[in-house]
Every structure is written in structure tokens, then in C-alpha cells.
Amino acid sequence: MKDKYVLLTGGTGGLGLGVTPVVLAQGALVTVPYRKAKEIGRIKDAISPTTQDRLQFTPADLQDEQAVQQLVDNMPRVDVLIHLVGGFAIGKTHEYPFADWQRDFGLNLNTTFLLCKHSLRRMLENGYGRIVTVGSRGAVEPGGQLAAYSASKAGVVALTKAIADETKGTNITANVVLPSIIDTPTNRGALGAENAHNWVKPESLAQVICFLASEAAQDVRGAAVPVYGSA
């Protein structure tokens, strides 16, 4: 990805702290949108000082289409979209508030649609692009109390596959990774750390993402790649 312009959402989150340094290490020029200024410090602490000049931060609300369009249009090009933004929630279906259901779809699926829509527009103009989204094992193996999460992530998988079909015959690809539990501080806090050695390390998932985002993956399109660790 050397000298490729990469839009990397969720770069300041638990997964992003593992993915962003790996993308930068490959020579990419990375734009990371953020909501709160305090998020920037976390990623700056996680990356090498020698790569900071290739990292740009931009404030943006990724559930606002106008903000997403401006974010994308302000970049010189969008060669690669790596969309990590998402959220996890649990609850029994008959007790789950509709407002929470809408929140989950907004965060997991609507942001994916908006980022893909506008990034794809720029990619089609330039004749090149790599889109990598993040689904979940729950998208293909739904479990109890995960209805909203699994349904919204299944939508991410379907959306990504549809884009892959639309872009056949071009040098634009779209693929989705399906991680199981990712070893982040948030998940350790919520689930305990006793089984964390079996979970997927962010840096490991980053390697899969970076391959799919590379020129070498030109013949991989519409793949839903399981990254389950030992869980």
C-alpha cells in the first residue's frame, strides 16, 4: 500500500490501535476520522514517530451523509477504504429496545453504507480501489441475545458482497472480514480476560485486512474471510 491514500475509520478504537500502525508501516497515507479530540492521543502513542507525517486526523460524524461526503471529497484520492467502525451489544430480543436496535444498525450498517457509497464514487472516478469492511462471526453464526448485532453485521456482509458484484470487471474490489471475539481492552473488561489467549489479536486481524487492501488481492472479491483465532 505504499503511497496509497487510505481512509481508515475507527482508527482510534481498540481494533484501530492494532490496525493503524500496520497500515502505516506499509507506506500508506492514512486519513483517520474522529469524533472527540482526546481519541487522537491514543493512536499517536501507538504509532512510530517516523510514520506520523503520513497520518492525518479529520473530525467527522460518520452517520451524517454530508459529513461523510465532505470527508471523502477532501482527500486527494481514496485508493483504499478500511472501515472498522462498529459496536457490540447484547440483549434478549423480546426485551431489546427499538432505539437500541436503531442505534446498532446506525453504527454498524449505516456507517458502512455511507463510507462505501462515497468512497466507491471516488474509486470509480480513478479506476482503482480496495474496500475492506468488518462483519462478524455472528453475521454468519448468529447466537442468542445477539439479534441486533448479528443482523446489522449480516447487512455489512451482504452490502460488501453486492458492491463486489457491482465492481466486477474493474480494478476495484470489496471484501469483508469476519472476526470472532477481538482481544481489545473493552472486550476484556466486558467478558473477562481468562479466555483472551484464544481471541483474535488486533495485529493479526490487521494482517488479513492489509492483504485484502493491497494490490496483490486484485483477484479476491466478495470474500467473507473468517478470522476466528482459537475461539
Protein Blocks (a to p, Z undefined) as FASTA:
>chain_A
ZZiacddehklmmklmmmmmmmmmnopacddddfblklmmmmmmmpcfklmmmcccdddd
fkbfklmmmmmmmpmbafbccdfbdcdddddfklmcfklmmmmmmmmmmmmmmmmmmmmm
mmmmnopacddddddfklmmccehilmmmmmmmmmmmmmmmmmmmmgoiacdcddddddd
dddfklmmmnopklmmmmccfklmmmmmmmmmpmklmmgghiacddebjZZ
